[in-house]
């Protein structure tokens, strides 16, 4: 049986940490940048409400 990824809600970035909310927890959890990136790249987690990434293209 294949497990479904846990849906995690992105709350906001606060300083060098990220506030995320797991289902069934009443309070958000603060994680550092390293853990946040690992979770983003993991198939075990699915993030919702992610902020839009602004990409800049500099050309001369």
C-alpha positions as CSV (number, residue, x, y, z in Angstrom):
1,X,0.0,0.0,0.0
2,X,1.4,3.3,-1.0
3,X,1.4,6.1,1.5
4,X,0.0,9.5,0.5
5,X,2.2,12.6,1.3
6,X,1.5,14.6,4.3
7,X,-0.1,18.0,3.4
8,X,1.8,20.8,5.1
9,X,0.6,24.4,5.1
10,X,3.2,27.1,4.6
11,X,2.5,29.9,7.1
12,X,5.3,32.4,6.7
13,X,9.1,32.9,6.8
14,X,10.1,34.4,10.2
15,X,13.7,35.5,10.3
16,X,15.9,32.6,9.3
17,X,13.1,30.0,10.0
18,X,9.9,28.9,8.4
19,X,6.6,28.5,10.1
20,X,4.7,25.4,8.8
21,X,1.6,23.7,10.0
22,X,1.1,20.0,10.0
23,X,-2.4,18.5,9.9
24,X,-3.9,17.7,13.3
25,X,-1.5,20.1,15.1
26,X,-3.0,23.3,16.6
27,X,0.2,25.4,16.5
28,X,2.7,25.9,13.7
29,X,6.1,24.4,13.8
30,X,9.3,26.4,13.2
31,X,12.0,24.7,11.0
32,X,15.4,26.0,9.8
33,X,16.3,26.5,6.1
34,X,18.1,23.1,5.8
35,X,15.2,21.1,7.0
36,X,12.7,23.2,5.0
37,X,14.6,22.5,1.8
38,X,14.8,18.8,2.6
39,X,11.1,18.6,3.2
40,X,10.4,20.5,-0.1
41,X,12.4,18.0,-2.0
42,X,10.9,14.9,-0.2
43,X,8.1,12.9,-1.6
44,X,6.8,12.4,1.9
45,X,5.5,15.9,2.1
46,X,3.2,18.1,-0.1
47,X,3.3,21.8,0.6
48,X,0.2,24.0,0.1
49,X,0.1,27.8,0.1
50,X,3.7,28.2,-1.0
51,X,4.8,31.7,-1.9
52,X,5.4,32.5,-5.5
53,X,9.0,32.5,-6.5
54,X,10.1,35.6,-8.4
55,X,12.7,34.8,-10.9
56,X,15.0,37.5,-12.3
57,X,16.7,37.2,-15.6
58,X,19.6,39.6,-16.0
59,X,20.9,39.9,-19.5
60,X,23.3,42.4,-21.0
